[in-house]
Amino acid sequence: MKLLTAALCAVIALTAFSCKKTKPPLPNVTAPASFKVDFDTTRGHVIVDIDRALAPIGVDRFYNLVQAKYFDGARFFRVVPGFIVQFGLAADPDTIWKWDQPIKDDPVLTSNRRGTLTFATAGPDTRSTQLFINLGNNERLDAQHFSPFGKVVEGMDNVDAIYSGDGEKPDQDSIKEKGNAYLQTEFPKLDYIKTARIVP
C-alpha cells in the first residue's frame, strides 16, 4: 500500500511538473491608439501617457498586463539614482512564470529621455514584463534597442522619491522563484505599486 501511494504521488508530481512546463496562451488584446495608466504607488500617484504608435508590440503587451492587474503589489526592485527605476516582476511567482513569454522588438522611434517608460530587455526579442522609467536623459540606450512608448505626465516627483537604498541588490532569480515573500523579508523598505489601472 505504501509503495502504491508513493508511486501514485510520483505520477501526480510528474504530471504537475509536465503541466507547468507548458505555458498558457496570454491575452493579446490590441491596445487603444493612446491611453493613460494610473500607477497608485506607496509614494503617490504616477500617471503615464501611452502612445501605441511609438511601439505597438510593446504597448499591446503593456495594455494586457495592466488589464490583468499584473502590476498590483509589484515592487520597484532596481533603483539607480539619475538612471532608472525598474519594476515588472509580479508579486506572485506563478504570475511571473505565466507572463514571462517574450515578444518581438519594436524599432526605437523616440529617445529614452527623463520620464519615459520603456521595456527592459536582455537582448533582441526578449521583452516580456519588466519595465523602467528613465530618471535621467538616457539617449545612449536608444542604440541598444530600448523602445520608449510612454511618458510620465503627472507624479514624476513621486518617481524621484522611490526608495533607492537597496540599489541593485535584489536578486531577480530569487524574485522569480519566491515573489514578494523574498522581497518583504530581505528588502522590506522597497516601494511598490498598489494598483495600476487604465484611466477612464
C-alpha positions as CSV (number, residue, x, y, z in Angstrom):
1,M,0.0,0.0,0.0
2,K,2.8,2.4,0.9
3,L,4.5,1.5,-2.4
4,L,1.3,2.2,-4.4
5,T,0.9,5.5,-2.6
6,A,4.5,6.5,-3.3
7,A,4.1,5.6,-6.9
8,L,0.8,7.5,-7.2
9,C,2.4,10.6,-5.7
10,A,5.3,10.3,-8.1
11,V,2.9,10.2,-11.0
12,I,1.0,13.2,-9.7
13,A,4.2,15.2,-9.1
14,L,5.4,14.3,-12.6
15,T,2.1,15.3,-14.2
16,A,2.0,18.6,-12.3
17,F,5.6,19.3,-13.4
18,S,4.8,18.5,-17.0
19,C,1.7,20.7,-16.9
20,K,3.8,23.6,-15.6
21,K,6.3,23.2,-18.4
22,T,3.7,24.3,-21.0
23,K,2.8,28.0,-20.5
24,P,-0.8,29.1,-21.2
25,P,-1.6,31.4,-24.1
26,L,-1.7,35.0,-23.0
27,P,-4.4,37.6,-23.7
28,N,-3.3,39.7,-26.6
29,V,-6.0,42.4,-27.0
30,T,-4.9,45.3,-29.3
31,A,-4.4,48.4,-27.2
32,P,-6.1,51.8,-28.0
33,A,-4.1,54.3,-30.0
34,S,-3.5,56.2,-26.8
35,F,-4.4,55.9,-23.2
36,K,-3.3,56.8,-19.7
37,V,-2.4,54.5,-16.8
38,D,-2.5,55.5,-13.2
39,F,0.1,53.7,-11.0
40,D,-1.0,54.2,-7.4
41,T,2.3,53.7,-5.6
42,T,3.4,53.9,-2.0
43,R,4.9,57.3,-3.0
44,G,1.7,58.5,-4.5
45,H,0.1,58.5,-8.0
46,V,2.1,58.3,-11.2
47,I,0.2,58.9,-14.4
48,V,1.7,57.7,-17.6
49,D,0.6,58.7,-21.1
50,I,0.9,55.8,-23.6
51,D,1.2,56.2,-27.4
52,R,0.8,52.9,-29.3
53,A,2.3,54.3,-32.5
54,L,5.7,54.5,-30.7
55,A,5.9,50.8,-30.1
56,P,2.8,48.8,-31.0
57,I,4.0,45.4,-29.9
58,G,5.2,46.6,-26.6
59,V,2.1,48.7,-25.9
60,D,-0.2,45.8,-26.6
61,R,1.7,43.7,-24.1
62,F,1.7,46.5,-21.5
63,Y,-2.0,47.1,-22.0
64,N,-2.8,43.4,-21.4
65,L,-0.6,43.3,-18.3
66,V,-2.4,46.3,-16.8
67,Q,-5.8,44.8,-17.7
68,A,-4.8,41.6,-16.0
69,K,-3.8,43.5,-12.9
70,Y,-0.3,42.1,-13.2
71,F,1.5,45.0,-11.6
72,D,-0.6,45.1,-8.4
73,G,1.8,44.7,-5.5
74,A,4.9,44.6,-7.7
75,R,8.0,46.2,-6.1
76,F,10.3,48.7,-7.6
77,F,13.2,46.3,-7.2
78,R,16.0,48.1,-9.0
79,V,16.6,51.8,-8.5
80,V,19.7,53.6,-9.8
81,P,19.5,57.3,-9.0
82,G,19.9,59.5,-12.0
83,F,19.4,56.5,-14.3
84,I,16.3,54.3,-14.0
85,V,13.6,52.9,-11.7
86,Q,12.8,49.3,-12.7
87,F,9.8,47.1,-12.0
88,G,7.7,44.4,-13.6
89,L,8.2,41.2,-11.6
90,A,4.8,40.4,-10.2
91,A,4.0,39.8,-6.5
92,D,3.3,36.1,-7.1
93,P,5.9,33.8,-8.7
94,D,3.3,31.8,-10.6
95,T,2.1,35.0,-12.3
96,I,5.7,35.9,-13.2
97,W,6.2,32.5,-14.7
98,K,2.9,32.7,-16.7
99,W,3.7,36.1,-18.3
100,D,7.4,35.5,-18.9
101,Q,6.9,35.0,-22.6
102,P,9.0,37.2,-24.9
103,I,7.7,39.5,-27.5
104,K,9.4,40.9,-30.7
105,D,11.2,44.2,-30.6
106,D,9.8,47.5,-31.8
107,P,12.0,50.0,-33.6
108,V,13.1,52.9,-31.5
109,L,11.1,55.9,-32.6
110,T,11.7,58.3,-29.7
111,S,14.5,58.8,-27.2
112,N,15.0,57.5,-23.7
113,R,14.6,60.9,-22.1
114,R,13.7,61.6,-18.5
115,G,10.3,60.4,-17.6
116,T,9.8,58.0,-20.5
117,L,8.6,54.4,-19.9
118,T,10.4,51.6,-21.6
119,F,10.6,47.8,-21.6
120,A,13.7,46.3,-20.2
121,T,15.4,43.7,-22.4
122,A,18.2,41.2,-22.2
123,G,18.9,41.2,-25.9
124,P,17.0,41.0,-29.2
125,D,13.3,40.0,-28.9
126,T,13.4,39.3,-25.1
127,R,10.9,41.9,-23.8
128,S,8.3,40.3,-21.5
129,T,7.1,42.1,-18.3
130,Q,9.9,44.2,-16.9
131,L,9.9,48.0,-17.5
132,F,11.8,51.0,-16.3
133,I,11.2,54.8,-16.0
134,N,14.1,56.9,-17.1
135,L,15.3,59.1,-14.2
136,G,17.7,61.0,-16.5
137,N,18.2,61.6,-20.2
138,N,19.5,58.2,-21.2
139,E,19.8,58.7,-25.0
140,R,22.6,56.1,-25.1
141,L,20.0,53.4,-24.6
142,D,18.4,54.2,-27.9
143,A,21.2,52.5,-29.9
144,Q,20.7,49.4,-27.7
145,H,17.1,49.0,-29.0
146,F,15.3,50.1,-25.9
147,S,12.0,51.5,-27.3
148,P,10.1,54.1,-25.1
149,F,6.4,54.0,-25.6
150,G,5.0,56.4,-22.9
151,K,5.9,59.3,-20.6
152,V,5.1,60.3,-17.1
153,V,2.8,63.3,-17.2
154,E,1.9,63.5,-13.5
155,G,3.8,62.4,-10.4
156,M,7.4,62.5,-11.6
157,D,8.3,63.8,-8.2
158,N,6.9,60.6,-6.7
159,V,9.0,58.6,-9.1
160,D,12.1,60.5,-7.9
161,A,11.2,59.8,-4.3
162,I,11.0,55.9,-4.8
163,Y,13.3,54.2,-2.3
164,S,16.8,53.7,-3.7
165,G,18.6,52.4,-0.6
166,D,18.9,48.9,-1.9
167,G,20.1,49.9,-5.3
168,E,20.6,46.8,-7.5
169,K,20.9,44.3,-4.6
170,P,17.5,42.4,-5.0
171,D,18.2,39.2,-6.9
172,Q,15.9,38.8,-9.9
173,D,16.1,35.0,-9.9
174,S,15.0,35.0,-6.3
175,I,12.1,37.3,-7.1
176,K,11.0,35.0,-9.9
177,E,11.2,32.0,-7.6
178,K,9.7,33.4,-4.4
179,G,8.0,36.7,-5.4
180,N,7.2,39.2,-2.7
181,A,7.9,36.7,0.0
182,Y,11.6,37.1,-0.7
183,L,11.5,40.9,-1.1
184,Q,9.4,41.5,2.0
185,T,11.9,39.5,4.1
186,E,15.1,40.7,2.5
187,F,14.2,44.2,1.3
188,P,11.3,45.4,3.3
189,K,11.8,49.1,2.5
190,L,11.1,48.8,-1.2
191,D,8.3,51.0,-2.6
192,Y,5.7,49.2,-4.7
193,I,2.7,49.6,-6.9
194,K,-0.6,49.3,-5.1
195,T,-2.6,49.2,-8.3
196,A,-2.2,50.0,-11.9
197,R,-5.3,50.9,-13.8
198,I,-6.3,52.4,-17.2
199,V,-7.6,55.9,-16.6
200,P,-11.3,56.1,-17.8
